[in-house]
Amino acid sequence: MAKTINLQKISEAIPYLLSMPSRRMWVDYDEEADVLYISFEKPQNATDSEMIKDVIVHRRGKEVVGVTVLHASNHLKS
């Protein structure tokens, strides 16, 4: 079954996407695990990670190179 694209939601996300620490990013969603992966560097080569609630922030030095969002579907707004 083909998924529909909600252009309004994409438009609403643009300001957030442009404020990310990198102009290039890779996004993967594992539906079975309900985990969203966002990478700002490929490969990330993170040297440290910090968990803040259900988000894991991956850093290389002081630079954020990616985030992992656990229970990602909980972040959907009705």
Number of C-alpha atoms within 10 A of each C-alpha: 3 4 5 6 8 8 9 8 9 11 10 10 11 10 10 9 14 11 9 12 13 14 9 12 15 11 12 11 14 10 11 6 10 13 18 18 17 18 19 20 16 11 9 14 12 16 12 13 16 11 12 9 8 13 17 16 18 24 18 15 10 9 12 20 25 26 20 21 21 17 14 18 12 10 9 6 5 3
